[in-house]
Amino acid sequence: MPELQAAPKQQQPQAAQLSKLKKIEWYAGHLANEAASKEKAGRLGDAIVDYLQAADLLLLLAKGQQEYIPWKSFSDRAIACQKRVKVLIAMRKQNDAAADASSSG
């Protein structure tokens, strides 16, 4: 009988852990959406920060996965955020160079 009582207690931390992971996953998606909105508004620096934070969270989620499919999903989403950051950094450099050329000329 004591074994039966121990099972629900063991499931509770797993459920709490799953809930935490879902919250982190939601927040990573929220950050990516915020980054896209900031990018559209021309706030490239803020968008870069949000994409990098989303990528960090997604990589943490991937690291904790035991199965390949969820790991691959989180990893791919993190890579997509990182690629977007590279593009935005290049755009920012290009914009800065164009601004420098127009102000000096």
N, C-alpha and C positions, 0 to 999 in steps of 0.2 A: 504494500500500500504506500509506503513512503516514496517509492520510485514514481508512482503516478502523480504525487503531489509535486515532485521536483520538476517534472516536465513543463508545466505551465510557466514556472519561474525561469526556466532556461529559455523558453520561447520569447518571453517578454524582452530581454535585452536584444535578441535578434530583431524583433519588431522595431524596437527603439532605434537600433543601428540602421535598419532599412529606412526608417523614417528620416533619419539624419542624412542618409545618402540621397534620398529623394529631394530633400530640401536643398542640399548642395547642388544637385543636378538642376533643380529649378532655378537657383540663383545664377548658375553658370549660363543658362539659357537667357535669363533676364539681362545679365551683363552683355552678352553678345547682341541682344536686341537693342539695348541702350547704345552700344557702340555703333551699330548700324545707323541709328537715329542721329547720333552725334556726327557721324561721317557725312550723312546727307546734309546736315546743317553747316558743314564746313569746319567743324571743330575737330580737326584731325588729331591733335594731341590728346584730347579727352577720349577720342575713339580708340586710339592706340592703347591707352591705359586700360580701358574696359576690356578690349580684346585680349590683352595680356593676362588680366586677372581671370577672365573666363578660361583661357587656355590652361592656366595654373590649376584651377579647380578641376577641369576636365582631366588633366593628367593625374591629379591626386585620386580622382574617382577610378581612372583606368588602373592605377597601381594597385588598388584594393580588390580588383576583380579576379576571380578564380577561373572564370570561363572565357573562352576566346571571343565569342560574339560581343558581349558587353564591353570587353577590353578594347576590341577593334573599333566599336562605335565611339567610345569616349576618346580614343586616340585619334581617330579620323577627325572628330569635331575639334579637338585641340590643334591638330595640324592645320585645319582650315582657318582657325583664328590666327595662328602664327603666320600663315601665308598672307592673310589680310593685313597683318601688321607690317610685313615687309613691303607690301604695295603702298600702304599709307606712308611709311617712312620715305619711300622713294618719291611719292607725290609731294610730301612736305619739303624735301630737299629741292625738288624741281620748282616748287612755288617760291621757296626762299631765294633760289638762284635767280628766278625771273624778277622777283621784287628787288633784289640787289642790282640787277642789270638796269632796271627801269629807274631806280633812284640815283644811280651813278651816271646815267647817260643823259 
